[in-house]
Amino acid sequence: MKVLTGLLLLAATWLYAGNFTLKSSDLQGQLTMKEVFNGFGCSGQNVSPSLNWEGAPDGTKSFAVTVYDPDAPTGSGWWHWVVFNLPAAVTSLPSGAGNDAKGLPKGAVQSMTSFGQAGFGGACPPVGDRPHRYVFTVYALDVAALDLDASAMPALVGYMLNAHAIAKASLMAYYGR
């Protein structure tokens, strides 16, 4: 009976999460040179887009944001941005927040990306690949803070995010060259 009750509560939580949405006035389906990396043969501006979210479920104690490219030819995708420990009262990040820690709320942590550094790293798929998908996700978490720091690898952060996610909302943009 306990298992059934737990499953029903979990299902109710995920049903409620349908109101949890992520939006961006900067993203219109295709990334622009503003969100493209500056390096690895790309010459973009490497600026993180503005993001805002609403409808987080009750019990949300903090948020996290990730940007992930599942199409990267690595066998494990590519993490472009990992930021966590965003206070529950925060419902948006301004454009450039991933480039300058001053744009993030106090206590927020940007950890390692697949570029080998913390902070936002824009799109830069190989020339000739089909356009890659860039998945922007905000996680509503059941803890006020993850016990991780800026040296945490993206896979570890992802594990912790999924272990503490009450809900998540995503949007996708594409870029190819």
Secondary structure as GFF3:
##gff-version 3
##sequence-region A 1 177
A	DSSP	alpha_helix	2	16	.	.	.	ID=ss1
A	DSSP	three_ten_helix	17	19	.	.	.	ID=ss2
A	DSSP	beta_strand	21	23	.	.	.	ID=ss3
A	DSSP	three_ten_helix	33	35	.	.	.	ID=ss4
A	DSSP	beta_strand	38	39	.	.	.	ID=ss5
A	DSSP	beta_strand	42	43	.	.	.	ID=ss6
A	DSSP	beta_strand	51	54	.	.	.	ID=ss7
A	DSSP	beta_strand	62	69	.	.	.	ID=ss8
A	DSSP	beta_strand	78	87	.	.	.	ID=ss9
A	DSSP	beta_strand	92	93	.	.	.	ID=ss10
A	DSSP	three_ten_helix	101	103	.	.	.	ID=ss11
A	DSSP	beta_strand	109	110	.	.	.	ID=ss12
A	DSSP	beta_strand	132	141	.	.	.	ID=ss13
A	DSSP	alpha_helix	154	164	.	.	.	ID=ss14
A	DSSP	beta_strand	165	175	.	.	.	ID=ss15
###
